[in-house]
């Protein structure tokens, strides 16, 4: 009754995507194949940083080094980096993917659209 499902094997090609989400508080790195299936992932918390240290440049670089090493051991050789977010650690995160050959960089950060409607004026 409590049997675990066997994990499906993901098709790994030598060229993949590196999806980096960089914010002021955390960095999340995911390596996917061309179809979007996850090969390896890591975050600043998974590497061992806690609290406000997760938003530092060192945490971002350690996260990306960790995920690049995992992907390289799986057989990934080159990546196209898709980076999302407004954090100050974007460049450090890309630089630390040095275990893989970076063939392109795309910025997929969302655009502002004027946000929600503000609350009505206070009556005094």
Number of C-alpha atoms within 10 A of each C-alpha: 3 4 5 6 6 6 6 6 7 11 12 17 14 14 19 25 25 30 21 27 22 23 19 14 13 24 28 21 25 22 26 24 20 16 9 11 15 17 21 19 21 21 24 26 17 13 16 12 18 13 10 10 16 23 22 19 19 16 24 31 21 22 30 31 22 21 25 27 16 18 26 15 10 14 12 24 17 21 25 19 21 19 21 18 17 13 17 15 21 20 13 16 26 20 13 19 23 13 19 19 13 19 12 11 14 11 11 14 13 9 6 6 6 6 6 6 6 6 6 6 6 5 4 3
